[in-house]
Amino acid sequence: MLATLVEKYENEHWPIDTSRVDPIDMLAYLIEEGGHTQAELAELLGRRSRASEILSRKRALTVEMIHNISSTANGGSRRSY
């Protein structure tokens, strides 16, 4: 219940305009702040080159990639983001 109250307070006092959040910048931020590596991202995406292409904006994230990252971040079997 406390988490819900904190979330409500933060949303009212410090709203985040998610329409201006870049997904690749957010992914890079989560990797850095979470103490993760590009190699760990590559494990989620299947190949090291794929992770590099995503982070350098040479390849777009697919729905499947987003699902793999999201499910891991939400308590999946791999180290969470």
CYANA upper distance limits for C-alpha pairs under 8 A (distance plus 0.5 A):
  1 MET  CA      5 LEU  CA      6.98
  2 LEU  CA      6 VAL  CA      6.68
  3 ALA  CA      7 GLU  CA      6.54
  4 THR  CA      8 LYS  CA      6.65
  5 LEU  CA      9 TYR  CA      6.66
  6 VAL  CA     10 GLU  CA      6.60
  7 GLU  CA     11 ASN  CA      6.56
  8 LYS  CA     12 GLU  CA      6.72
  9 TYR  CA     13 HIS  CA      6.57
 10 GLU  CA     14 TRP  CA      5.69
 10 GLU  CA     15 PRO  CA      7.19
 11 ASN  CA     15 PRO  CA      5.15
 11 ASN  CA     16 ILE  CA      7.97
 17 ASP  CA     21 VAL  CA      7.74
 21 VAL  CA     25 ASP  CA      8.15
 21 VAL  CA     26 MET  CA      7.58
 22 ASP  CA     26 MET  CA      6.64
 23 PRO  CA     27 LEU  CA      6.58
 24 ILE  CA     28 ALA  CA      6.63
 24 ILE  CA     54 ILE  CA      7.92
 24 ILE  CA     55 LEU  CA      6.77
 24 ILE  CA     57 ARG  CA      8.09
 25 ASP  CA     29 TYR  CA      6.58
 26 MET  CA     30 LEU  CA      6.63
 27 LEU  CA     31 ILE  CA      6.69
 28 ALA  CA     32 GLU  CA      6.70
 28 ALA  CA     55 LEU  CA      7.63
 29 TYR  CA     33 GLU  CA      6.41
 30 LEU  CA     34 GLY  CA      6.11
 30 LEU  CA     36 HIS  CA      8.47
 30 LEU  CA     81 TYR  CA      6.87
 31 ILE  CA     35 GLY  CA      6.70
 31 ILE  CA     36 HIS  CA      5.32
 31 ILE  CA     37 THR  CA      6.79
 31 ILE  CA     38 GLN  CA      8.06
 31 ILE  CA     81 TYR  CA      7.29
 32 GLU  CA     36 HIS  CA      6.58
 32 GLU  CA     37 THR  CA      7.96
 34 GLY  CA     81 TYR  CA      6.70
 36 HIS  CA     40 GLU  CA      7.08
 36 HIS  CA     41 LEU  CA      8.47
 36 HIS  CA     81 TYR  CA      8.01
 37 THR  CA     41 LEU  CA      7.13
 38 GLN  CA     42 ALA  CA      6.59
 38 GLN  CA     48 ARG  CA      8.08
 38 GLN  CA     51 ALA  CA      7.08
 38 GLN  CA     52 SER  CA      8.01
 39 ALA  CA     43 GLU  CA      6.78
 39 ALA  CA     48 ARG  CA      6.79
 39 ALA  CA     51 ALA  CA      8.32
 40 GLU  CA     44 LEU  CA      7.11
 41 LEU  CA     45 LEU  CA      6.77
 41 LEU  CA     48 ARG  CA      8.34
 41 LEU  CA     51 ALA  CA      6.61
 42 ALA  CA     46 GLY  CA      6.20
 42 ALA  CA     47 ARG  CA      5.53
 42 ALA  CA     48 ARG  CA      4.96
 42 ALA  CA     49 SER  CA      7.93
 42 ALA  CA     50 ARG  CA      7.10
 42 ALA  CA     51 ALA  CA      5.45
 43 GLU  CA     47 ARG  CA      6.93
 43 GLU  CA     48 ARG  CA      7.75
 44 LEU  CA     65 MET  CA      8.20
 44 LEU  CA     68 ASN  CA      6.90
 44 LEU  CA     69 ILE  CA      7.19
 45 LEU  CA     50 ARG  CA      7.17
 45 LEU  CA     51 ALA  CA      7.15
 45 LEU  CA     65 MET  CA      6.62
 45 LEU  CA     68 ASN  CA      8.02
 46 GLY  CA     50 ARG  CA      7.79
 47 ARG  CA     51 ALA  CA      7.26
 48 ARG  CA     52 SER  CA      6.94
 49 SER  CA     53 GLU  CA      6.60
 50 ARG  CA     54 ILE  CA      6.68
 50 ARG  CA     59 ARG  CA      8.21
 51 ALA  CA     55 LEU  CA      6.70
 52 SER  CA     56 SER  CA      6.55
 53 GLU  CA     57 ARG  CA      6.48
 53 GLU  CA     58 LYS  CA      5.37
 53 GLU  CA     59 ARG  CA      5.78
 54 ILE  CA     58 LYS  CA      6.53
 54 ILE  CA     59 ARG  CA      5.50
 54 ILE  CA     60 ALA  CA      6.59
 54 ILE  CA     61 LEU  CA      7.10
 61 LEU  CA     65 MET  CA      6.54
 61 LEU  CA     66 ILE  CA      7.07
 62 THR  CA     66 ILE  CA      6.74
 63 VAL  CA     67 HIS  CA      6.57
 64 GLU  CA     68 ASN  CA      6.70
 65 MET  CA     69 ILE  CA      6.73
 66 ILE  CA     70 SER  CA      6.38
 67 HIS  CA     71 SER  CA      6.38
 68 ASN  CA     72 THR  CA      6.71
 69 ILE  CA     73 ALA  CA      6.64
 69 ILE  CA     81 TYR  CA      8.07
 70 SER  CA     74 ASN  CA      6.61
 71 SER  CA     75 GLY  CA      7.09
 71 SER  CA     76 GLY  CA      5.80
 72 THR  CA     76 GLY  CA      4.55
 72 THR  CA     77 SER  CA      7.02
 72 THR  CA     78 ARG  CA      6.34
 72 THR  CA     79 ARG  CA      7.33
 72 THR  CA     80 SER  CA      5.64
 72 THR  CA     81 TYR  CA      7.19
 73 ALA  CA     79 ARG  CA      8.28
 73 ALA  CA     80 SER  CA      4.87
 73 ALA  CA     81 TYR  CA      4.95
 74 ASN  CA     80 SER  CA      7.41
 74 ASN  CA     81 TYR  CA      8.49
 75 GLY  CA     80 SER  CA      6.66
 76 GLY  CA     80 SER  CA      7.40
